Amino acid sequence: MNIYDRIESLLNAIVLTRQEMCQKADINYQTLTSNINRKAARMQLSTVKKLADFFDVSTDYLLGRNVSDVVLETQDKAMLK
């Protein structure tokens, strides 16, 4: 799973469109959509940070690092609610 698959998965989980998410996260919709559609190899670090903040996940998770740690962290958060 790559960053774009993770973004789509997270969007589906919170039932938002890309455009709604971009508005709320202050991300340029056209740029993000272009990156997703062509599976661009690079994304601005500032955009990755905004996405991580918006989804309340780490940049490592979005980039595919330490996925098991994030899953455990997400499960811990869910148990606390």
Number of C-alpha atoms within 10 A of each C-alpha: 9 11 20 19 13 15 17 14 13 15 16 12 9 10 11 13 11 18 15 13 18 19 11 10 16 13 18 12 15 12 12 18 15 11 15 17 10 9 14 12 8 7 14 8 10 10 16 18 15 16 21 19 13 14 16 10 17 18 17 15 18 24 16 14 12 12 14 11 12 16 13 11 13 14 11 11 10 9 8 7 5
